[in-house]
Amino acid sequence: MASESHGASQKGSPWSREIIFIFGATFLAYSNISLFFFYYEYLRTLPIDPKWFGLLISAFSAVSLLARPLVSPFFHRGNSYRYLTIGTVMLAATLCSYSLAAGFWSMLAARSLHGLSFVVLGAALMTITVDYVPAGKSAQFFGFMSIIVLIPNTMIPPILPFLTHGLGGFTRVLALFGIVTLLVLPLVRMAGSSAPAPVPGNPPTRPAGREILLNIKDTPVVFLLLAMLFLYSAYALVFFFLDGFGKQMGIMKTGLFLTLATIGEIGVRAAGGSFFDKTDKVRLAAFTMLGLCIAYAVLARVNTSTPFFILGLMLGFGWGIAMPVFNGLMFDISRPELRAFNTNLGFQMFQGGFFLGPFVGAFIVGRWSYGVLYDLCALASLVSAILTLSLKGLRSDAGRAKN
């Protein structure tokens, strides 16, 4: 349950003063990921064998994938600010430490520590954040939050070359952002989360091991997590393999596809936020995944630029609906004491998709073709839709789901 001090925000607008500060902290936390848009090019300047570049790039997500489910159960609203402080300081120090990493092992250590510190910061911040989700507006809230997460990807990569030149190197840019990341702490304090007042008779404690075990055996939760994993795995396959697919067709400016997709994501979330909560989230998510299934199947068969870029916008619309609705649905079907834990598991599926997708995708492209790859995305979306629709029959058994 949320503290009494948070009750007002839970009943109010998704743009309350407290939420704006929380969104500001979220923006800073996710900005450090966007900094690594040119990380591959930076690695090429170091005395590291290129065969290790893939491992170094994926180490961040791999550590996040392993660490989040281990640390999340220990966080609750009574200790979350303490862990947020630890994670933020660790992250700032790690960004500064990249200047000391010149070889494979030192860089692997930096990437691993970066992933771990981001998990601690992100999981603690999410534990704080769920107290501010307005009642009946979960999908709208997560839609706006996902826009905040996307904004760094549109703002930071274009200015990175100028910052790198002006500051005298990529590692100095990382160090600067490490210092800026420390602003997460005052922003969250200004939101009033540093010492949430416990509800009388309900002291802030972490979920018991038995509660967590029963939760991860709960069929609706498991089905929804799997549906999210398939969504994010397909999303990752587009992100990582789109450039090669486009160039195979003679399309050089494949980045425009992702720009249009991002515009679609942000636009549909900004315009449709309240609609996401007024409709049946299960049906909306399922039909959106069916739409994505069709879009991926068409993408696998395009061979000219015009439909290629149109599909970028269409996929953006689909991603823009599915992601916040899935997160809102997870929030809704979770018991109050497990909302932070389950929401963190939902975000874990994003990391899982970005690990599983490329792992499978590289094999498929090497053995077959990009067409087969995006047919696989269509199949993943279809399975996701079926898993989501199955929640309709399970919700009454769980006794907790809401539209």
C-alpha positions as CSV (number, residue, x, y, z in Angstrom):
1,M,0.0,0.0,0.0
2,A,1.1,3.5,-0.6
3,S,1.9,5.8,2.2
4,E,-0.6,8.4,3.3
5,S,1.6,11.1,2.0
6,H,1.3,9.6,-1.5
7,G,-2.4,9.1,-1.4
8,A,-3.1,12.4,-3.1
9,S,-0.9,11.8,-6.0
10,Q,-2.5,8.4,-6.5
11,K,-5.9,9.9,-6.9
12,G,-4.8,12.9,-9.0
13,S,-3.3,13.7,-12.3
14,P,-0.5,11.7,-13.9
15,W,1.3,15.1,-14.1
16,S,1.3,16.1,-10.4
17,R,4.3,17.9,-9.0
18,E,5.6,14.7,-7.4
19,I,5.3,12.7,-10.6
20,I,7.2,15.4,-12.6
21,F,10.1,15.0,-10.2
22,I,10.0,11.3,-10.5
23,F,9.9,11.5,-14.3
24,G,12.9,13.9,-14.1
25,A,14.8,11.3,-12.1
26,T,13.8,8.6,-14.6
27,F,15.0,10.7,-17.5
28,L,18.4,11.1,-15.9
29,A,18.7,7.4,-15.0
30,Y,17.9,6.3,-18.6
31,S,20.0,9.0,-20.2
32,N,23.2,7.1,-19.3
33,I,22.1,4.3,-21.6
34,S,21.7,6.6,-24.6
35,L,25.3,7.8,-24.1
36,F,26.4,4.4,-25.5
37,F,24.9,5.0,-29.0
38,F,28.5,5.3,-30.3
39,Y,30.0,2.8,-27.9
40,Y,30.9,0.3,-30.7
41,E,32.9,3.0,-32.5
42,Y,34.7,3.9,-29.3
43,L,35.7,0.3,-28.8
44,R,37.4,0.3,-32.2
45,T,39.8,3.0,-30.8
46,L,41.0,0.7,-28.0
47,P,43.5,-2.2,-28.2
48,I,40.8,-4.8,-27.9
49,D,40.2,-7.7,-30.3
50,P,37.0,-7.0,-32.3
51,K,35.8,-10.5,-31.6
52,W,35.1,-9.4,-28.0
53,F,33.0,-6.3,-28.9
54,G,29.7,-8.2,-28.9
55,L,30.4,-9.6,-25.4
56,L,31.3,-6.2,-24.1
57,I,28.2,-4.6,-25.6
58,S,25.9,-7.3,-24.2
59,A,27.5,-7.5,-20.8
60,F,25.5,-4.6,-19.5
61,S,22.2,-6.3,-20.4
62,A,23.4,-9.8,-19.3
63,V,24.3,-8.5,-15.8
64,S,21.0,-6.6,-15.6
65,L,19.1,-9.8,-16.6
66,L,20.7,-11.8,-13.9
67,A,20.8,-9.2,-11.1
68,R,17.3,-7.6,-11.2
69,P,15.3,-10.6,-10.0
70,L,17.9,-11.2,-7.3
71,V,17.9,-7.6,-5.8
72,S,14.2,-6.6,-6.4
73,P,12.7,-8.7,-3.6
74,F,14.8,-6.8,-1.1
75,F,13.5,-3.4,-2.0
76,H,10.4,-1.9,-0.3
77,R,9.2,1.7,0.3
78,G,11.0,1.8,3.6
79,N,14.5,1.2,2.3
80,S,14.2,2.1,-1.4
81,Y,15.8,5.6,-1.0
82,R,18.8,4.1,0.7
83,Y,19.3,1.7,-2.2
84,L,18.6,4.4,-4.7
85,T,21.5,6.4,-3.1
86,I,23.8,3.4,-3.4
87,G,22.9,2.7,-7.0
88,T,23.2,6.3,-8.1
89,V,26.6,6.8,-6.5
90,M,27.7,3.5,-8.0
91,L,26.5,4.5,-11.4
92,A,28.2,7.9,-11.3
93,A,31.5,6.2,-10.2
94,T,31.2,3.6,-12.9
95,L,30.6,6.1,-15.7
96,C,33.8,7.9,-14.5
97,S,35.7,4.6,-14.4
98,Y,35.4,4.0,-18.2
99,S,38.4,6.4,-18.6
100,L,40.5,3.7,-16.8
101,A,39.3,0.8,-18.9
102,A,41.5,0.3,-21.9
103,G,41.8,-3.5,-22.2
104,F,39.3,-6.3,-22.4
105,W,39.2,-7.3,-18.8
106,S,39.0,-3.8,-17.4
107,M,36.3,-2.9,-19.9
108,L,34.3,-6.0,-19.0
109,A,34.6,-5.1,-15.4
110,A,33.3,-1.6,-16.1
111,R,30.4,-2.9,-18.2
112,S,29.5,-5.4,-15.5
113,L,29.6,-2.8,-12.7
114,H,27.6,-0.4,-15.0
115,G,24.9,-3.1,-15.4
116,L,24.8,-3.9,-11.7
117,S,24.6,-0.2,-10.6
118,F,21.9,0.5,-13.1
119,V,19.8,-2.4,-11.8
120,V,20.1,-1.2,-8.2
121,L,19.2,2.4,-9.2
122,G,16.4,1.3,-11.6
123,A,14.8,-1.2,-9.2
124,A,14.9,1.2,-6.3
125,L,13.5,4.0,-8.4
126,M,10.7,1.7,-9.6
127,T,9.9,0.7,-6.1
128,I,9.5,4.4,-5.2
129,T,7.6,5.1,-8.4
130,V,4.8,2.6,-8.0
131,D,3.5,4.6,-5.0
132,Y,2.8,7.5,-7.4
133,V,0.7,5.6,-10.0
134,P,-2.7,7.3,-10.0
135,A,-5.6,5.0,-9.3
136,G,-7.3,3.9,-12.5
137,K,-4.6,5.5,-14.7
138,S,-1.9,2.8,-14.6
139,A,-1.6,2.5,-18.4
140,Q,-1.6,6.2,-18.9
141,F,1.1,6.7,-16.3
142,F,3.3,4.0,-17.8
143,G,2.7,5.4,-21.2
144,F,4.0,8.8,-20.1
145,M,6.9,7.2,-18.3
146,S,7.9,5.3,-21.4
147,I,7.9,8.6,-23.3
148,I,10.3,9.9,-20.7
149,V,12.5,6.8,-21.2
150,L,12.4,7.3,-25.0
151,I,13.3,11.0,-25.0
152,P,17.0,10.5,-24.2
153,N,17.3,8.3,-27.3
154,T,16.1,11.2,-29.5
155,M,18.1,13.9,-27.7
156,I,21.4,12.5,-26.7
157,P,22.8,10.7,-29.8
158,P,22.6,13.8,-32.1
159,I,24.6,15.9,-29.6
160,L,27.2,13.3,-28.6
161,P,29.6,14.2,-31.4
162,F,29.6,17.8,-30.3
163,L,30.0,16.9,-26.6
164,T,32.8,14.5,-27.4
165,H,34.6,17.1,-29.4
166,G,34.0,19.9,-26.9
167,L,35.0,17.9,-23.9
168,G,38.0,16.2,-25.5
169,G,36.8,12.6,-25.6
170,F,34.1,10.1,-25.1
171,T,35.1,9.1,-21.6
172,R,34.9,12.8,-20.5
173,V,31.3,12.9,-21.7
174,L,30.6,9.8,-19.6
175,A,32.3,11.4,-16.6
176,L,30.2,14.6,-17.0
177,F,27.0,12.5,-17.2
178,G,28.1,10.6,-14.2
179,I,28.1,13.8,-12.2
180,V,24.8,14.9,-13.7
181,T,23.3,11.5,-12.7
182,L,23.7,12.4,-9.0
183,L,20.8,14.8,-9.5
184,V,18.5,11.8,-9.3
185,L,18.8,11.9,-5.5
186,P,17.6,15.5,-4.9
187,L,14.8,15.1,-7.6
188,V,13.4,12.0,-5.8
189,R,13.7,13.8,-2.4
190,M,11.7,16.7,-3.8
191,A,9.0,14.2,-4.8
192,G,8.8,13.4,-1.1
193,S,10.0,9.8,-1.3
194,S,13.0,9.9,1.0
195,A,11.1,8.9,4.1
196,P,7.6,7.7,3.2
197,A,5.3,7.5,6.2
198,P,4.2,4.0,7.0
199,V,0.5,3.3,7.2
200,P,-0.5,2.5,10.8
201,G,-0.4,-1.2,11.3
202,N,1.3,-1.8,8.0
203,P,5.1,-1.3,8.4
204,P,7.1,-1.2,5.2
205,T,8.7,-4.6,4.7
206,R,9.8,-6.5,1.7
207,P,7.6,-9.3,0.4
208,A,8.1,-12.6,2.2
209,G,9.8,-15.4,0.3
210,R,6.6,-17.5,0.4
211,E,4.7,-14.5,-1.2
212,I,7.3,-14.2,-3.9
213,L,7.2,-17.9,-4.7
214,L,3.5,-18.0,-4.9
215,N,3.5,-14.8,-7.0
216,I,5.9,-16.2,-9.6
217,K,3.8,-19.4,-9.8
218,D,0.7,-17.3,-10.4
219,T,-0.5,-18.2,-13.9
220,P,-1.7,-14.7,-14.9
221,V,1.6,-13.1,-13.8
222,V,3.6,-15.8,-15.6
223,F,1.6,-15.6,-18.8
224,L,1.9,-11.8,-18.8
225,L,5.6,-11.9,-18.3
226,L,6.0,-14.4,-21.2
227,A,3.8,-12.2,-23.4
228,M,6.1,-9.2,-22.6
229,L,9.2,-11.2,-23.3
230,F,8.0,-12.1,-26.8
231,L,7.1,-8.5,-27.4
232,Y,10.5,-7.2,-26.4
233,S,12.4,-10.0,-28.2
234,A,10.8,-9.1,-31.5
235,Y,11.4,-5.4,-30.8
236,A,15.1,-6.1,-30.2
237,L,15.4,-8.1,-33.5
238,V,14.1,-5.0,-35.4
239,F,16.5,-2.7,-33.5
240,F,19.6,-4.7,-34.0
241,F,19.1,-6.2,-37.5
242,L,17.2,-3.5,-39.3
243,D,20.3,-1.8,-40.7
244,G,21.6,-4.9,-42.4
245,F,18.1,-5.7,-43.7
246,G,17.6,-2.2,-45.2
247,K,21.0,-2.1,-46.8
248,Q,20.3,-5.5,-48.4
249,M,17.5,-3.7,-50.2
250,G,19.7,-0.8,-51.1
251,I,18.3,1.5,-48.4
252,M,21.1,3.4,-46.7
253,K,19.2,5.7,-44.3
254,T,17.7,3.0,-42.2
255,G,17.8,5.2,-39.2
256,L,14.8,7.0,-40.5
257,F,12.8,3.8,-39.9
258,L,13.5,4.1,-36.1
259,T,12.9,7.8,-36.1
260,L,9.4,7.3,-37.6
261,A,8.9,4.4,-35.1
262,T,9.8,6.7,-32.2
263,I,7.5,9.4,-33.5
264,G,4.7,6.8,-33.6
265,E,5.4,5.5,-30.1
266,I,5.5,9.0,-28.5
267,G,2.5,10.2,-30.5
268,V,0.2,7.3,-29.7
269,R,1.1,7.4,-26.0
270,A,0.6,11.1,-25.7
271,A,-2.7,11.0,-27.6
272,G,-4.2,7.8,-26.3
273,G,-3.0,7.6,-22.6
274,S,-6.5,8.0,-21.0
275,F,-8.0,5.6,-23.6
276,F,-5.6,2.9,-22.5
277,D,-7.2,2.8,-19.1
278,K,-10.8,3.3,-20.2
279,T,-10.8,0.2,-22.4
280,D,-10.2,-3.5,-21.6
281,K,-6.4,-3.7,-21.3
282,V,-6.4,-7.5,-22.1
283,R,-8.2,-7.1,-25.4
284,L,-6.3,-4.0,-26.3
285,A,-3.0,-5.6,-25.7
286,A,-3.9,-8.8,-27.5
287,F,-5.3,-7.1,-30.6
288,T,-2.3,-4.8,-30.7
289,M,0.0,-7.9,-30.7
290,L,-2.0,-9.3,-33.5
291,G,-1.5,-6.1,-35.4
292,L,2.2,-6.3,-34.8
293,C,2.1,-9.9,-36.0
294,I,0.7,-8.7,-39.4
295,A,3.2,-5.8,-39.6
296,Y,6.2,-8.1,-39.0
297,A,5.0,-10.5,-41.6
298,V,4.7,-7.7,-44.2
299,L,8.1,-6.3,-43.2
300,A,9.6,-9.7,-44.0
301,R,8.4,-9.4,-47.6
302,V,9.0,-5.7,-48.4
303,N,11.7,-4.9,-51.0
304,T,11.3,-1.1,-51.6
305,S,11.8,1.9,-49.4
306,T,8.3,3.4,-49.2
307,P,6.5,0.4,-47.5
308,F,9.7,-0.1,-45.5
309,F,9.4,3.4,-43.9
310,I,5.6,3.2,-43.6
311,L,6.0,0.0,-41.5
312,G,8.4,1.9,-39.2
313,L,5.6,4.3,-38.3
314,M,3.0,1.4,-38.0
315,L,5.3,-0.6,-35.8
316,G,5.9,2.5,-33.7
317,F,2.1,2.8,-33.1
318,G,2.0,-0.9,-32.1
319,W,4.9,-0.7,-29.7
320,G,3.6,2.6,-28.4
321,I,0.3,0.9,-27.3
322,A,1.6,-2.5,-26.3
323,M,4.4,-1.5,-23.9
324,P,2.5,0.8,-21.5
325,V,-0.7,-1.3,-21.6
326,F,1.3,-4.4,-20.6
327,N,3.0,-2.5,-17.8
328,G,-0.4,-1.1,-16.7
329,L,-1.9,-4.6,-16.8
330,M,0.9,-6.0,-14.7
331,F,0.3,-3.3,-12.1
332,D,-3.4,-4.0,-12.1
333,I,-3.2,-7.7,-11.6
334,S,-0.6,-7.5,-8.9
335,R,-1.4,-7.4,-5.2
336,P,-0.4,-4.0,-3.7
337,E,2.5,-5.5,-1.7
338,L,3.9,-7.1,-4.9
339,R,3.3,-4.3,-7.4
340,A,6.9,-2.9,-7.2
341,F,8.4,-6.4,-7.5
342,N,6.2,-7.4,-10.5
343,T,6.7,-4.1,-12.2
344,N,10.4,-4.6,-11.9
345,L,10.0,-8.1,-13.4
346,G,8.1,-6.5,-16.3
347,F,11.0,-4.3,-17.0
348,Q,13.2,-7.3,-16.6
349,M,11.5,-8.8,-19.7
350,F,12.8,-5.8,-21.7
351,Q,16.4,-6.8,-20.7
352,G,15.5,-10.4,-21.4
353,G,14.2,-9.5,-24.9
354,F,17.3,-7.5,-25.7
355,F,19.4,-10.5,-24.7
356,L,17.4,-13.3,-26.2
357,G,16.5,-11.5,-29.4
358,P,20.0,-10.8,-30.7
359,F,21.2,-14.2,-29.5
360,V,18.6,-16.0,-31.7
361,G,18.6,-13.5,-34.4
362,A,22.3,-13.7,-35.3
363,F,21.9,-17.5,-35.8
364,I,18.8,-17.1,-38.0
365,V,20.4,-14.4,-40.2
366,G,23.5,-16.5,-40.6
367,R,21.7,-19.6,-41.5
368,W,18.6,-18.3,-43.3
369,S,17.6,-14.7,-44.1
370,Y,16.2,-11.5,-42.7
371,G,12.8,-12.5,-44.0
372,V,12.8,-15.6,-41.8
373,L,14.0,-13.4,-38.9
374,Y,11.0,-11.1,-39.2
375,D,8.6,-14.0,-39.7
376,L,9.9,-15.2,-36.4
377,C,8.9,-11.7,-35.0
378,A,5.4,-12.3,-36.4
379,L,5.3,-15.7,-34.7
380,A,6.5,-14.3,-31.4
381,S,3.8,-11.6,-31.6
382,L,1.1,-14.2,-32.3
383,V,2.2,-16.2,-29.3
384,S,2.1,-13.0,-27.2
385,A,-1.4,-12.3,-28.3
386,I,-2.6,-15.8,-27.4
387,L,-1.0,-15.6,-24.0
388,T,-2.6,-12.2,-23.3
389,L,-6.0,-13.4,-24.5
390,S,-5.8,-16.4,-22.2
391,L,-5.8,-13.9,-19.2
392,K,-9.5,-13.4,-19.9
393,G,-10.2,-16.9,-18.6
394,L,-7.7,-16.6,-15.7
395,R,-8.6,-13.3,-14.3
396,S,-11.6,-14.5,-12.3
397,D,-9.4,-17.3,-10.8
398,A,-6.8,-14.7,-9.8
399,G,-9.5,-12.5,-8.4
400,R,-7.3,-9.4,-8.9
401,A,-7.3,-8.3,-12.5
402,K,-8.9,-5.1,-13.6
403,N,-9.5,-3.4,-16.9
